[in-house]
Amino acid sequence: ARRVAAVIGVRHRAVRTRETEDDAYLANGLDRCYHCKSELYGVLGRVAEDAGTSMVVSGANLDDLGDYRPGLRAAKEHGIRHPLVEVGFTKAEVREAARVLRIPTWDKPASACLSSRIAFGVTISVEELSKVGRAERLLKDLGFAQCRVRVHGDVARVEVEPAELPRLAQPGIRGQVVDGLKALGYRYVTLDLEGFRSGSMNPEPPP
């Protein structure tokens, strides 16, 4: 974020949020993202007031509207604007515009909140989030740029891009992943044969 802010010429400010102190967020229900975003937008609203403005904007794009996004309800309640939605940009168009403008993160892999790796209904803890982060760092260090480690109790379900499945299944790589994730405390390490899917733990949409 600091690097992008420097490139486009805006001031960057880091703020502290306290969603991990909110029992409703830690309960990890289907509305988890609502509670997280409510905390975030509340903090940003106060930052905006300090800066002499009432406007807070998000980076949501048109594709987000078709996904399971409880955080959008929090955005509406806090009066958040979505400029990319308002001008009709999809995720692909955002990336292309960023490429043309030479923003260095234009092709950065999608990276959702680590809480999205924990099965709904399983209590979130800072320790578990840290463990997931270390598990995914292990995969990235092995060259899997787009990856997820989804947690189902003591089972770690690994997602990588479908084209990368054969490489991960090679004995040498597979052994490093299994040993590394078991060292973090997971009892079972599984490979999801469907490969990486954004939001694969989201609830199924109604028929």
GROMACS elastic network, one bead per residue, 0.5 to 0.9 nm:
[ bonds ]
;  ai    aj funct       b0    kb
    1     4     6  0.52076   500
    1     5     6  0.60663   500
    1     6     6  0.85822   500
    1    12     6  0.75836   500
    2     5     6  0.50868   500
    2     6     6  0.61977   500
    2     7     6  0.87137   500
    2    11     6  0.85669   500
    2    12     6  0.60430   500
    2    13     6  0.84681   500
    3     6     6  0.51729   500
    3     7     6  0.63272   500
    3     8     6  0.88719   500
    3   104     6  0.81395   500
    3   105     6  0.89668   500
    4     7     6  0.50199   500
    4     8     6  0.62377   500
    4     9     6  0.82902   500
    4    10     6  0.86317   500
    4   103     6  0.66795   500
    4   104     6  0.70318   500
    4   105     6  0.74583   500
    5     8     6  0.53896   500
    5     9     6  0.57436   500
    5    10     6  0.50938   500
    5    11     6  0.63635   500
    5    12     6  0.59953   500
    6     9     6  0.50858   500
    6    10     6  0.64084   500
    6    11     6  0.75647   500
    6    12     6  0.80120   500
    7    10     6  0.80783   500
    7   102     6  0.87668   500
    7   103     6  0.69635   500
    7   104     6  0.82718   500
    8   103     6  0.78003   500
   15    43     6  0.79217   500
   15    44     6  0.82940   500
   15    47     6  0.86010   500
   16    40     6  0.88727   500
   16    43     6  0.80652   500
   17    20     6  0.83147   500
   17    36     6  0.89547   500
   17    39     6  0.66806   500
   17    40     6  0.62127   500
   17    43     6  0.68443   500
   18    21     6  0.54817   500
   18    22     6  0.71277   500
   18    36     6  0.86677   500
   18    39     6  0.70023   500
   18    40     6  0.83424   500
   19    22     6  0.51812   500
   19    23     6  0.84426   500
   19    24     6  0.88634   500
   19    25     6  0.64358   500
   19    26     6  0.79742   500
   19    35     6  0.73602   500
   19    36     6  0.55588   500
   19    37     6  0.85851   500
   19    38     6  0.87882   500
   19    39     6  0.61071   500
   19    40     6  0.79260   500
   20    23     6  0.76795   500
   20    25     6  0.69097   500
   20    26     6  0.63996   500
   20    36     6  0.85262   500
   20   124     6  0.83149   500
   20   125     6  0.76456   500
   20   126     6  0.73074   500
   21    24     6  0.89703   500
   21    25     6  0.80713   500
   21    26     6  0.77058   500
   22    25     6  0.53800   500
   22    26     6  0.63006   500
   22    27     6  0.87054   500
   22    35     6  0.79938   500
   22    36     6  0.86087   500
   22    39     6  0.89038   500
   23    27     6  0.59815   500
   23    28     6  0.88911   500
   24    27     6  0.52903   500
   24    28     6  0.72122   500
   24    29     6  0.77685   500
   24    31     6  0.86185   500
   24    32     6  0.72489   500
   24    35     6  0.67632   500
   25    28     6  0.56297   500
   25    29     6  0.74959   500
   25    31     6  0.80133   500
   25    32     6  0.51145   500
   25    33     6  0.75954   500
   25    34     6  0.82639   500
   25    35     6  0.55058   500
   25    36     6  0.63501   500
   25   123     6  0.88325   500
   25   124     6  0.79130   500
   26    29     6  0.82624   500
   26    32     6  0.76990   500
   26   122     6  0.86292   500
   26   123     6  0.56102   500
   26   125     6  0.69034   500
   27    32     6  0.76230   500
   27   120     6  0.85135   500
   27   121     6  0.64874   500
   27   122     6  0.69263   500
   27   124     6  0.65467   500
   28    31     6  0.74348   500
   28    32     6  0.51801   500
   28    33     6  0.86403   500
   28   115     6  0.81748   500
   28   118     6  0.81313   500
   28   119     6  0.80236   500
   28   120     6  0.54809   500
   28   121     6  0.52220   500
   28   122     6  0.61277   500
   28   123     6  0.56952   500
   28   124     6  0.62493   500
   29    32     6  0.52995   500
   29    33     6  0.88377   500
   29   120     6  0.55681   500
   29   121     6  0.52665   500
   29   122     6  0.81135   500
   29   123     6  0.86751   500
   30    33     6  0.78406   500
   30    34     6  0.87976   500
   30    70     6  0.81338   500
   30   120     6  0.63359   500
   30   121     6  0.77674   500
   30   202     6  0.83276   500
   30   203     6  0.78839   500
   31    34     6  0.52491   500
   31    35     6  0.68060   500
   31    69     6  0.89412   500
   31    70     6  0.59657   500
   31    71     6  0.81264   500
   32    35     6  0.54606   500
   32    36     6  0.64262   500
   32    37     6  0.87752   500
   32    70     6  0.76841   500
   32    71     6  0.83860   500
   32   115     6  0.86672   500
   32   120     6  0.84855   500
   33    37     6  0.59668   500
   33    38     6  0.83023   500
   33    69     6  0.73101   500
   33    70     6  0.56309   500
   33    71     6  0.50824   500
   33    72     6  0.88121   500
   33    74     6  0.86393   500
   33   115     6  0.89090   500
   33   116     6  0.88386   500
   34    37     6  0.53046   500
   34    38     6  0.59760   500
   34    39     6  0.86875   500
   34    69     6  0.81295   500
   34    72     6  0.74701   500
   34    73     6  0.67378   500
   34    74     6  0.55701   500
   34    75     6  0.86313   500
   35    38     6  0.50435   500
   35    39     6  0.63778   500
   35    40     6  0.87013   500
   35    70     6  0.87094   500
   35    71     6  0.76342   500
   35    74     6  0.76503   500
   36    39     6  0.53729   500
   36    40     6  0.63189   500
   36    41     6  0.87402   500
   36    71     6  0.75399   500
   36    74     6  0.87905   500
   37    41     6  0.58547   500
   37    42     6  0.81981   500
   37    70     6  0.86593   500
   37    71     6  0.54274   500
   37    72     6  0.82081   500
   37    73     6  0.89054   500
   37    74     6  0.60184   500
   37    75     6  0.72301   500
   38    41     6  0.53239   500
   38    42     6  0.59863   500
   38    43     6  0.86156   500
   38    71     6  0.75553   500
   38    73     6  0.88692   500
   38    74     6  0.52585   500
   38    75     6  0.74025   500
   38    77     6  0.84510   500
   38    78     6  0.77942   500
   39    42     6  0.51593   500
   39    43     6  0.63095   500
   39    44     6  0.86854   500
   39    74     6  0.89844   500
   40    43     6  0.52745   500
   40    44     6  0.61770   500
   40    45     6  0.85144   500
   41    45     6  0.58169   500
   41    46     6  0.85717   500
   41    56     6  0.79606   500
   41    74     6  0.77518   500
   41    75     6  0.70934   500
   41    78     6  0.66425   500
   41    80     6  0.78734   500
   42    45     6  0.51297   500
   42    46     6  0.65832   500
   42    47     6  0.88499   500
   42    78     6  0.73989   500
   43    46     6  0.53290   500
   43    47     6  0.64028   500
   43    48     6  0.87773   500
   44    48     6  0.60610   500
   44    49     6  0.85486   500
   44    56     6  0.70037   500
   45    48     6  0.50629   500
   45    49     6  0.62813   500
   45    50     6  0.87265   500
   45    53     6  0.89427   500
   45    54     6  0.70559   500
   45    55     6  0.77775   500
   45    56     6  0.66906   500
   45    78     6  0.79503   500
   46    49     6  0.50187   500
   46    50     6  0.62597   500
   46    51     6  0.86538   500
   46    54     6  0.88239   500
   47    50     6  0.51252   500
   47    51     6  0.63427   500
   47    52     6  0.88199   500
   47    53     6  0.88435   500
   48    52     6  0.63097   500
   48    53     6  0.52309   500
   48    54     6  0.57556   500
   48    55     6  0.66737   500
   48    56     6  0.68319   500
   49    52     6  0.50317   500
   49    53     6  0.53679   500
   49    54     6  0.59165   500
   49    55     6  0.86383   500
   50    53     6  0.75779   500
   51    54     6  0.86563   500
   53    56     6  0.83953   500
   55    79     6  0.79989   500
   55    80     6  0.70929   500
   55    81     6  0.74214   500
   56    78     6  0.88325   500
   56    79     6  0.77786   500
   56    80     6  0.53993   500
   56    81     6  0.63682   500
   56    82     6  0.88768   500
   57    60     6  0.88679   500
   57    79     6  0.89823   500
   57    80     6  0.54751   500
   57    82     6  0.56348   500
   57    83     6  0.69934   500
   58    61     6  0.88862   500
   58    75     6  0.84356   500
   58    80     6  0.68872   500
   58    81     6  0.63565   500
   58    82     6  0.52300   500
   58    83     6  0.73725   500
   58    84     6  0.83836   500
   59    82     6  0.64173   500
   59    83     6  0.74361   500
   59    84     6  0.66597   500
   59    85     6  0.85302   500
   60    63     6  0.81105   500
   60    64     6  0.61520   500
   60    65     6  0.81471   500
   60    72     6  0.87698   500
   60    82     6  0.58995   500
   60    83     6  0.79039   500
   60    84     6  0.64317   500
   60    85     6  0.65359   500
   60    91     6  0.88042   500
   61    64     6  0.55377   500
   61    65     6  0.72873   500
   61    82     6  0.73922   500
   61    83     6  0.80973   500
   61    84     6  0.51369   500
   61    86     6  0.84825   500
   61    88     6  0.74830   500
   61    89     6  0.58679   500
   61    90     6  0.55201   500
   61    91     6  0.61501   500
   61    94     6  0.79935   500
   62    65     6  0.54985   500
   62    66     6  0.74867   500
   62    84     6  0.73271   500
   62    85     6  0.51534   500
   62    86     6  0.85663   500
   62    88     6  0.62544   500
   62    89     6  0.59237   500
   62    91     6  0.72053   500
   63    66     6  0.56505   500
   63    67     6  0.70383   500
   63    85     6  0.87499   500
   63    89     6  0.83649   500
   63    90     6  0.55544   500
   63    91     6  0.62338   500
   64    67     6  0.52577   500
   64    68     6  0.78258   500
   64    69     6  0.70978   500
   64    85     6  0.88849   500
   64    90     6  0.84669   500
   64    91     6  0.83561   500
   65    68     6  0.78227   500
   65    69     6  0.73720   500
   65    72     6  0.84130   500
   65    85     6  0.85995   500
   66    69     6  0.83793   500
   67   199     6  0.82370   500
   67   202     6  0.88339   500
   67   205     6  0.88675   500
   68    71     6  0.89186   500
   68   199     6  0.80656   500
   68   202     6  0.66856   500
   68   203     6  0.76418   500
   68   204     6  0.88115   500
   68   205     6  0.79351   500
   69    72     6  0.57584   500
   69    73     6  0.79300   500
   70    73     6  0.56186   500
   70    74     6  0.72212   500
   71    74     6  0.51143   500
   71    75     6  0.63023   500
   71    76     6  0.87756   500
   72    76     6  0.62295   500
   72    77     6  0.86636   500
   72    80     6  0.89375   500
   73    76     6  0.51351   500
   73    77     6  0.63200   500
   73    78     6  0.87468   500
   74    77     6  0.50913   500
   74    78     6  0.62791   500
   74    79     6  0.86423   500
   74    80     6  0.85452   500
   75    78     6  0.51990   500
   75    79     6  0.60996   500
   75    81     6  0.78153   500
   76    79     6  0.51097   500
   76    80     6  0.59991   500
   76    81     6  0.82486   500
   77    80     6  0.77928   500
   81    85     6  0.88316   500
   81    86     6  0.84249   500
   82    85     6  0.54214   500
   82    86     6  0.62345   500
   82    87     6  0.89441   500
   83    87     6  0.63100   500
   83    88     6  0.85489   500
   83    89     6  0.88256   500
   84    87     6  0.53560   500
   84    88     6  0.61422   500
   84    89     6  0.52751   500
   84    90     6  0.78472   500
   84    94     6  0.79444   500
   85    89     6  0.59107   500
   85    90     6  0.78473   500
   86    89     6  0.78575   500
   89    92     6  0.79663   500
   89    93     6  0.56710   500
   89    94     6  0.61962   500
   90    93     6  0.51433   500
   90    94     6  0.62267   500
   90    95     6  0.87491   500
   91    94     6  0.50667   500
   91    95     6  0.63471   500
   91    96     6  0.87168   500
   92    95     6  0.51782   500
   92    96     6  0.62480   500
   92    97     6  0.86736   500
   93    97     6  0.60536   500
   93    98     6  0.84438   500
   94    97     6  0.51979   500
   94    98     6  0.61225   500
   94    99     6  0.85885   500
   94   106     6  0.81184   500
   95    98     6  0.50503   500
   95    99     6  0.61120   500
   95   100     6  0.86790   500
   95   105     6  0.86656   500
   95   106     6  0.51419   500
   95   107     6  0.66102   500
   96   100     6  0.62387   500
   96   101     6  0.85822   500
   96   106     6  0.73413   500
   96   107     6  0.88470   500
   97   100     6  0.51396   500
   97   101     6  0.61595   500
   97   102     6  0.85068   500
   97   103     6  0.87503   500
   97   106     6  0.81649   500
   98   101     6  0.50219   500
   98   102     6  0.59973   500
   98   103     6  0.51740   500
   98   104     6  0.79326   500
   98   105     6  0.77333   500
   98   106     6  0.50804   500
   98   107     6  0.85398   500
   99   103     6  0.60435   500
   99   104     6  0.76992   500
   99   105     6  0.83382   500
   99   106     6  0.53319   500
   99   107     6  0.77228   500
  100   103     6  0.78004   500
  100   106     6  0.89326   500
  101   104     6  0.89801   500
  101   106     6  0.89784   500
  102   105     6  0.85574   500
  102   106     6  0.75880   500
  103   106     6  0.57627   500
  104   107     6  0.77906   500
  104   108     6  0.83222   500
  105   108     6  0.50258   500
  105   109     6  0.87466   500
  106   109     6  0.89281   500
  107   110     6  0.88184   500
  108   111     6  0.85040   500
  109   145     6  0.69850   500
  109   146     6  0.59540   500
  110   146     6  0.75207   500
  110   198     6  0.82481   500
  111   114     6  0.84051   500
  111   146     6  0.84228   500
  112   115     6  0.83034   500
  112   116     6  0.69087   500
  112   117     6  0.88605   500
  112   198     6  0.83966   500
  112   199     6  0.85824   500
  113   116     6  0.57249   500
  113   117     6  0.79670   500
  114   117     6  0.56168   500
  114   118     6  0.77335   500
  114   129     6  0.60879   500
  114   130     6  0.85808   500
  114   132     6  0.70524   500
  114   133     6  0.70460   500
  115   118     6  0.55840   500
  115   119     6  0.86597   500
  115   124     6  0.71376   500
  115   128     6  0.89893   500
  115   129     6  0.66221   500
  115   132     6  0.89355   500
  116   119     6  0.75705   500
  116   120     6  0.84032   500
  116   150     6  0.80430   500
  116   199     6  0.75143   500
  116   201     6  0.72884   500
  116   202     6  0.83066   500
  117   129     6  0.85037   500
  117   132     6  0.76055   500
  117   148     6  0.73206   500
  117   149     6  0.64273   500
  117   151     6  0.58586   500
  117   152     6  0.87730   500
  117   199     6  0.89013   500
  117   201     6  0.74327   500
  118   121     6  0.85027   500
  118   122     6  0.67935   500
  118   123     6  0.83608   500
  118   124     6  0.73316   500
  118   128     6  0.86186   500
  118   129     6  0.84015   500
  118   132     6  0.88303   500
  118   149     6  0.89862   500
  118   150     6  0.61669   500
  118   151     6  0.50677   500
  118   152     6  0.68246   500
  118   153     6  0.85397   500
  118   201     6  0.82077   500
  119   122     6  0.58250   500
  119   123     6  0.88161   500
  119   150     6  0.75527   500
  119   151     6  0.62905   500
  119   152     6  0.58650   500
  119   153     6  0.81336   500
  119   201     6  0.67653   500
  119   202     6  0.89621   500
  120   123     6  0.81553   500
  120   201     6  0.78629   500
  120   202     6  0.83894   500
  120   203     6  0.89257   500
  121   124     6  0.88095   500
  122   152     6  0.84254   500
  122   153     6  0.79452   500
  124   127     6  0.84899   500
  124   128     6  0.68213   500
  124   129     6  0.74157   500
  125   128     6  0.52389   500
  125   129     6  0.63719   500
  125   130     6  0.86370   500
  126   129     6  0.51458   500
  126   130     6  0.61468   500
  126   131     6  0.86495   500
  127   130     6  0.51012   500
  127   131     6  0.62527   500
  127   132     6  0.87843   500
  128   132     6  0.62760   500
  128   133     6  0.86103   500
  129   132     6  0.51257   500
  129   133     6  0.61925   500
  129   134     6  0.86989   500
  130   133     6  0.50360   500
  130   134     6  0.62733   500
  130   135     6  0.86391   500
  131   134     6  0.51489   500
  131   135     6  0.61719   500
  131   136     6  0.87282   500
  131   184     6  0.66551   500
  131   185     6  0.84510   500
  132   136     6  0.62312   500
  132   137     6  0.85124   500
  132   148     6  0.87897   500
  132   149     6  0.65419   500
  132   150     6  0.80381   500
  132   151     6  0.79397   500
  132   184     6  0.88887   500
  133   136     6  0.52933   500
  133   137     6  0.61280   500
  133   138     6  0.87246   500
  133   149     6  0.85826   500
  134   138     6  0.62888   500
  134   139     6  0.88761   500
  134   181     6  0.88066   500
  134   184     6  0.81227   500
  135   138     6  0.52447   500
  135   139     6  0.67178   500
  135   140     6  0.89315   500
  135   148     6  0.87908   500
  135   149     6  0.68031   500
  135   177     6  0.86328   500
  135   180     6  0.75076   500
  135   181     6  0.60591   500
  135   184     6  0.74448   500
  136   139     6  0.50694   500
  136   140     6  0.61970   500
  136   141     6  0.85405   500
  136   144     6  0.89462   500
  136   147     6  0.68726   500
  136   148     6  0.63650   500
  136   149     6  0.61651   500
  136   158     6  0.89389   500
  137   140     6  0.50041   500
  137   141     6  0.60141   500
  137   142     6  0.85926   500
  138   141     6  0.51638   500
  138   142     6  0.64922   500
  138   144     6  0.89902   500
  138   176     6  0.88449   500
  138   177     6  0.74193   500
  138   180     6  0.72766   500
  138   181     6  0.83125   500
  139   142     6  0.51039   500
  139   143     6  0.66647   500
  139   144     6  0.55500   500
  139   145     6  0.77663   500
  139   147     6  0.71641   500
  139   148     6  0.86550   500
  139   149     6  0.89673   500
  139   160     6  0.89315   500
  139   177     6  0.70671   500
  140   143     6  0.50222   500
  140   145     6  0.52453   500
  140   146     6  0.77065   500
  140   147     6  0.74403   500
  141   144     6  0.72293   500
  141   145     6  0.83594   500
  142   145     6  0.85797   500
  142   173     6  0.78048   500
  142   176     6  0.88720   500
  142   177     6  0.87576   500
  143   146     6  0.89425   500
  144   147     6  0.61335   500
  144   160     6  0.67431   500
  144   161     6  0.80235   500
  144   164     6  0.75886   500
  144   168     6  0.86496   500
  145   160     6  0.82755   500
  145   161     6  0.87468   500
  146   159     6  0.83825   500
  146   160     6  0.60462   500
  146   161     6  0.63977   500
  146   196     6  0.74195   500
  147   158     6  0.73687   500
  147   159     6  0.54175   500
  147   161     6  0.69671   500
  147   195     6  0.87272   500
  147   196     6  0.63822   500
  148   157     6  0.80321   500
  148   158     6  0.59022   500
  148   159     6  0.50182   500
  148   160     6  0.66761   500
  148   196     6  0.69850   500
  148   197     6  0.87603   500
  148   198     6  0.89660   500
  149   156     6  0.60510   500
  149   157     6  0.55694   500
  149   159     6  0.63379   500
  149   160     6  0.89759   500
  150   155     6  0.82186   500
  150   156     6  0.57404   500
  150   158     6  0.63571   500
  150   159     6  0.77143   500
  150   200     6  0.89688   500
  150   201     6  0.81001   500
  151   154     6  0.71693   500
  151   155     6  0.59001   500
  151   157     6  0.62552   500
  151   158     6  0.88622   500
  151   186     6  0.88411   500
  152   155     6  0.50429   500
  152   156     6  0.64517   500
  152   157     6  0.75306   500
  153   156     6  0.79357   500
  153   186     6  0.83523   500
  154   185     6  0.76522   500
  154   186     6  0.50122   500
  154   187     6  0.53151   500
  154   188     6  0.64159   500
  154   189     6  0.87227   500
  155   186     6  0.59271   500
  155   187     6  0.61385   500
  155   189     6  0.59343   500
  155   190     6  0.72610   500
  156   181     6  0.76641   500
  156   182     6  0.89667   500
  156   186     6  0.62512   500
  156   187     6  0.79652   500
  156   188     6  0.62129   500
  156   190     6  0.61282   500
  156   191     6  0.84770   500
  157   188     6  0.84542   500
  157   189     6  0.61633   500
  157   191     6  0.57611   500
  157   192     6  0.61888   500
  158   189     6  0.73566   500
  158   190     6  0.60310   500
  158   192     6  0.57806   500
  158   195     6  0.82283   500
  158   196     6  0.83927   500
  159   162     6  0.84672   500
  159   165     6  0.86794   500
  159   191     6  0.64819   500
  159   192     6  0.54696   500
  159   193     6  0.78425   500
  159   194     6  0.78242   500
  159   195     6  0.50134   500
  159   197     6  0.76415   500
  160   163     6  0.81864   500
  160   164     6  0.62700   500
  160   165     6  0.66301   500
  160   168     6  0.83050   500
  160   191     6  0.85197   500
  160   192     6  0.80229   500
  160   193     6  0.89545   500
  160   194     6  0.88415   500
  160   195     6  0.51585   500
  160   197     6  0.85532   500
  161   164     6  0.52619   500
  161   165     6  0.67919   500
  161   194     6  0.87161   500
  161   195     6  0.52395   500
  161   196     6  0.50017   500
  161   197     6  0.82677   500
  162   165     6  0.53581   500
  162   166     6  0.83449   500
  162   193     6  0.76461   500
  162   194     6  0.68215   500
  162   196     6  0.67684   500
  163   166     6  0.71348   500
  163   167     6  0.83456   500
  163   195     6  0.83430   500
  164   167     6  0.54142   500
  164   168     6  0.63725   500
  164   169     6  0.87556   500
  164   195     6  0.84053   500
  165   168     6  0.52240   500
  165   169     6  0.61904   500
  165   170     6  0.89081   500
  165   191     6  0.84344   500
  165   192     6  0.89226   500
  165   193     6  0.75057   500
  165   195     6  0.72182   500
  166   169     6  0.51007   500
  166   170     6  0.65453   500
  167   170     6  0.53443   500
  167   171     6  0.89445   500
  167   173     6  0.72407   500
  167   174     6  0.84068   500
  168   171     6  0.80570   500
  168   172     6  0.85812   500
  168   173     6  0.56004   500
  168   174     6  0.55513   500
  168   177     6  0.82914   500
  168   191     6  0.87414   500
  169   172     6  0.83468   500
  169   173     6  0.68304   500
  169   174     6  0.53541   500
  169   175     6  0.88491   500
  169   191     6  0.85409   500
  170   173     6  0.55285   500
  170   174     6  0.57571   500
  170   175     6  0.83085   500
  171   174     6  0.50607   500
  171   175     6  0.58278   500
  171   176     6  0.85705   500
  172   175     6  0.52850   500
  172   176     6  0.64802   500
  172   177     6  0.88952   500
  173   176     6  0.52160   500
  173   177     6  0.63391   500
  173   178     6  0.86874   500
  174   177     6  0.51688   500
  174   178     6  0.60996   500
  174   179     6  0.84930   500
  175   178     6  0.51497   500
  175   179     6  0.59421   500
  175   180     6  0.82518   500
  176   179     6  0.52534   500
  176   180     6  0.58212   500
  176   181     6  0.84335   500
  177   180     6  0.51345   500
  177   181     6  0.60241   500
  177   182     6  0.83834   500
  177   189     6  0.82618   500
  178   181     6  0.53980   500
  178   182     6  0.60132   500
  178   183     6  0.84317   500
  178   188     6  0.83152   500
  178   189     6  0.60230   500
  178   190     6  0.85672   500
  179   182     6  0.52363   500
  179   183     6  0.60337   500
  179   184     6  0.87623   500
  180   183     6  0.51271   500
  180   184     6  0.65795   500
  181   184     6  0.50807   500
  181   185     6  0.67632   500
  181   186     6  0.59616   500
  181   187     6  0.84358   500
  181   188     6  0.85669   500
  181   189     6  0.70220   500
  182   185     6  0.51112   500
  182   187     6  0.59452   500
  182   188     6  0.72441   500
  182   189     6  0.73484   500
  183   186     6  0.72721   500
  186   189     6  0.69078   500
  191   194     6  0.88401   500
  191   195     6  0.81720   500
  192   195     6  0.56370   500
  192   196     6  0.79610   500
  193   196     6  0.88475   500
  194   197     6  0.78643   500
  196   200     6  0.80725   500
  197   200     6  0.53905   500
  198   201     6  0.85076   500
  199   202     6  0.53019   500
  199   203     6  0.88515   500
  200   203     6  0.83826   500
  201   204     6  0.87613   500
  202   205     6  0.87073   500
  203   206     6  0.89127   500
  204   207     6  0.86873   500
